[in-house]
Amino acid sequence: MAQLKERPKPFLLPDYCKGCGRCISACAKHCISFDKEIDAATGFVPVVIDLEACNACGLCMDACPEPYGLRETPQDVDFELQDPAKLFGSKKARPEPKAIPNTLIPLPKTEPLVIKGNYASALGALLAGCRHVFGYPITPSTEGAELMAKLLPKLDGTFLQAVSEVATVNHMYGSGGAGYPCMTFTSSPGFSLMLEGVSYMIGAEVPGVFVNVMRGGPGLGNIAPEQSDVKLCCRGLGHGNTHAITLMPSTPQEMLDLTMLAFELTFKYRSPVVLLGDGYLGQMTGKVNLPSAMIKPGIPTWAVNGDPDHRGNLISSIYLSEHDLEMHNIYLNDKYRQMEENETRSESFMAEDAEVLIVATNTPARASKGAVQDLRRQGIKAGLFRPITVWPFPVNQLMKDLAHVKHMVVVEASNGQLEDEIRLALSKAGVTKLPSMTHVRHFGGMLPQQTEVLAHVKAIMAKEVR
């Protein structure tokens, strides 16, 4: 009668244990636990094995994701002097990652909703497939997070109120790195705290959507609306060579539509996308139509998802070699050029023959549109140019509207942050002869009014007649 071969028990080299704990969950005999000290060589807390009750089932070795983690115990070997590759053999080839595509789910036709801009953005995220939301309450964006906290548990999703905005962006790094659509609602001071993490996400090519409902500053300022973060989003997204597509809605409907677009773009380019609204827009109630379909997200090829198909993936933003980091920045620059070529968006209103072109975004664009209509009724050829992406700036679209323009009026709730982007974009595009450029500005939560824009343009035209 053949003698049964004794099954091997597990053996662990602590230097190769990453402390994931999968073997602990797999062991039915509770033979494995975490050590009490950090391993000095790795910085992780490895596991320890008690073989007394081990029945050599092998489940712990199957669960271990590390190629030199838990393995069968070799015989008569001085482990300290051995190369793991010689001890256990060469690493097994990783499986080729597979993409699980998104699924489009048709929605029944519904009546329009009358909701706040913050709620509209939250619904847009849900329809785009977002089920992971992290955040810290901050006025005037909190309603979006509150609605997500209420709805996500019913949709097998997760809302986590982080301990701070710094923690929030790092939660997003993990969730986005796993390939899951994720987002946060924040406002200006909170977004400032996230910038280091945003830079990490850009460098590591991790997607995530940041809804920043801007308020007055600097410092804590107040909770009233201001377009205070245009400069931050266009020129200051953390350290290094960082850019992110920045969308600026002007209605609750666009809060929904552009949030859905933000999720599409964040995965298209593997880069964060910012939705930049002002405090009034987040609180404003308006009519919102839902789309005809919603998205069930899949898992992209590059995701570090933890499943067998994606086990070999790695996400990191560190390049210790200067040459490697330069090559990575060259790669990012090419990605930015693609964004500039393909993702600029704007809207023009009565601009075809305009002699006075008003440029405005967010809520000030609504007042400016009303002023244009009043001016046209009074025989003044006014038009409106509304950038929807402030980075990349839609300079080619703007240049088309400048054909007949004698005067540009920039209407904004900041001290020239939008105007600076206009001037820089035109300069980089080689436009040397600009129309005269003036502005209507307010700060600290005060928004430009339609009557002010109207009076400003009429004063310009009166001077021209004299």
Protein Blocks (a to p, Z undefined) as FASTA:
>chain_A
ZZddddddddddfklpghlommmmmpmnlpaccdfbdcfklopacddddfklpgolommm
mmpmbfklccdddehiafklpcfklmnopadddddddddddddddddddddddddfklmm
mmmmmmnopabdcdddddfklmmmmmmmmmmmmnopacdddfbfklmmmmmmmmmmnopa
cdddddfklmmmmmmmmmmmmmnopacdddddddddehjlpabdcdfklmmmmmmgoghj
ddddddddfbfklmmmmmmmmmmmmmmnopaddddddfklmmpccdddddfbdcdddddf
klcghpaklmmpccdfbdfbfklmmmmmmmmmmmmmmmmmmmgccddehklmccbdcdde
hjllmmmmmmmmmmmmnopacdddddfblbdcffklmmmmmmmpcbdcddddbehklmmm
mmmmmmmnopabdcdddddddehhiacdfklmmmmmmmmmmmmmZZ
